[in-house]
């Protein structure tokens, strides 16, 4: 059975070459839990995703988490890897998170999904590991102090705004579809409604109705102006536009 060691210890062992050997015993010791690729490919895949683990400097994450890895496959045959950060002791309590590398359905190379924000939508997506590491440093401080991050506060403001709208009070499936833009399903009309949020109304997403915006805990929230361009990935009828890549996981 694999011993659960801190991220700091894992970094030390990785530097010392503990996980260099491609044999399956070594790779399972490194933290591989499940995979669809060939066994001999694990060592190479580990070196790629280890870039994000090795760059972590947050003391809270280094000393209070352990990591494990999964190689995932879509029904299309496309593969991607993820690294999961689990608390060493106690309950998760919203502190669990995972990072994917080269997920074909994400908009960036690296994507971070957190238990605190919800597993349906990544909390942060970026194109390079340096950006991801900067975000993880902030995440570590927030998790240590048990304070919500800005996205969580933003989503709470959006949810409060929706509950204040008579025609949206029975809406469901609140979902962040892009930066500062959310969708919610209205069963009566059988369509999606789009909601925007911004700290500054002058720098809000396209379609933000400044004159009708409501300020909630310092965040300005408004419904989407249907005369404006529809939010990314959706048309005005709430139907998702097709993408060429992606697929279901298996």
Beta strands, then each sheet from edge to edge (+ up, - down):
strand 1: 32-34
strand 2: 65-73
strand 3: 79-87
strand 4: 97-101
strand 5: 110-114
strand 6: 124-126
strand 7: 172-178
strand 8: 181-186
strand 9: 191-198
strand 10: 214-216
strand 11: 219-223
sheet 1: 1+ 2+ 3- 4+ 5- 6+
sheet 2: 7+ 8- 9+ 11- 10+
end
